[in-house]
Amino acid sequence: MRWGSALEHGQDHTYLKRTKDIFLIYGGGELILEDYSDASFQSDDDDAKSQSSFVFKLNGGVVAWKSSKQDTTTDSTTVAEYIVASEAAKEAIWMKNYIQELCVVLSIAEPVVIFCDNNGAIAQAKELRSHHRSKYS
């Protein structure tokens, strides 16, 4: 589910701007956006594609989530996890920009933390050089 689904269906965010004084607050102070990502490696028996899932929390409250089959067939858990982390990073950029565009709450100043439970994907994300085992580097 994406915050902008109303925008994608032809509606604008006039309602959100009109009701900017009525909102839920998840904690106080700075806005903290976090993502929890995971992939199930080749979970589809028919085409051996992996399942990607992520959930975003804003100050501890869930605000967006997605679960879908990956477009490509991967040959390792690390690659499947790296793909979902990449998708989550794109969504995080969109969410930060959307919050800033609304101008109704503080923007998100801190970097978005993407939690991933695969050591290979974490090591690959931290490494600045290209990896010979991954065609996605």
N, C-alpha and C positions, 0 to 999 in steps of 0.2 A: 504494500500500500504506500502510495506516495502522497506527500502533503499537497502536491500540485495537481492531483487528479481532477479537481474541479476546474482548474485552469485548462487542463488537457481536453476537457469536454466542452470547451467554448465559453465557460463562465470566467468572469474576472474576479479579482480579489477586493472589489468594492466593499462587500459585506465585512470582510476582515478589517479593512481600514475604518469603516463606520463604527465597528464595535471594538475598537482598540482599547477601550477602557474596561472591557469585560473579558477577563481571561483567567485561565488557570495558571498558578505559579508552582512549578516544581522546585521547591527550595528557594533560597534567596541568593542574591549576589550574582556573580558571573554565570553565564550560561555555559554548561559543560555538555558537549555532545560526544557520545561514545558509541562504538559499533561492536557487535559481537557477530563474527562470521564463522561459518563452517561449511564443509562440503562432504558429501558422502560419495566416495570413490566408486565409479562405474555401477551405480545402484540400479540402473534400468537394465533389466535382463534382455530386452529386445535390441537395444542399440548400444549398450555399454557406456552410456553417457552418465556423468555425475550430476548430483543434485546440489545446487547452491542455495544457501540460506543466510540471511543476515537480519539483525534487528538493531534499530537505533534507539538510544535512550537519551533524553534531554533532561539534565539534572535528575536522573534516576527514574524518570517516567518514560515508558515506551511511546514513541511518536511515529515510527515507521518500521515496516518489515517487508521482507520479500522471500519467497522460496520458489525456485524454478529450475528446470532442467538446463544444464549448460549446453551451449550451441555446438561445442566441439567435443570430440572424444579425446580424453587425456590418457597418458600412459603411466601416470603416477599420482599418488595422493597429493604430493607436494604441488604439482601443477594445478590440480583441481582446487586446492586451497588458495593458491596464488591468484587464480582466476576470480574466485569469489571475493577475495580481499581487494582486487582491482575494481570489481564492480561496486563494492562498498565505498571505495575511495571516491569514485565518480559520483555516487549518490550523496556522499558527505559534502563534496564541493557544491553540488546543486542545492542541498539543504541550507548550507551556510549563506549562499547567495540569495536564496529565497527569503530567509529570515531578515537579512540586511535590506532587501528590496521592500519588505513590508513596512519598515520604519515604525513598528509599533512596540518593539521590545529591544533590549540591548542586543548588539551583535555578538557573535561567538568569537572571542579573542584568542582563546587557547586552541592549539592544534587538536584535531579530532583523533582520538585514540581508536585504532582498529585492533580488537583482540582476535587473535588467531591461535589455534591450538596445535599447529603443525610446525615442528622445529625446522624442517627443511624450507618451508615457505618463509618463516621468520628470518632464517639465515640469508635466504636469497634476497629478501627485501632490504636487509641491512648492508648487503654487499653492493658496492658501486660498480663493479665490473660486470661484463656480460658473462653468462653461464653457458657452457657448451652443451649441457644436457637439456636446456630449455629453449625451445624455439620462440618463446614469448619474451625473451630478455632483450 
